[in-house]
Amino acid sequence: MPVYHFDLRDGETFVADDEGMELLDIESAQVEAVESMSEMVKELTLRSSKPSGHPLSVEVRDPDGSVFQLSFMFAYRQMQ
């Protein structure tokens, strides 16, 4: 089974995944990335009452390099 690494970016903070995770395929890696992003968004909303402009990302790689990146940013707009 392929090994996928899930590196996390939270604003300026970068955390590399040195262990990785054996998963069946890229679709399984996508599900894992979405679950990781969901947790990051929950944690950010608990830390900050106004997270506007704060970028989050999960950068997925395999032994050959980058596979995909999942990104999220809060953006508020003025309500009229």
Secondary structure, DSSP 8 states (H G I E B T S, - for coil): --EEEEEEEETTEEE--SS-EE-SSHHHHHHHHHHHHHHHHHHHHHH-S--TT-EEEEEEEETTEEEEEEEEE-------
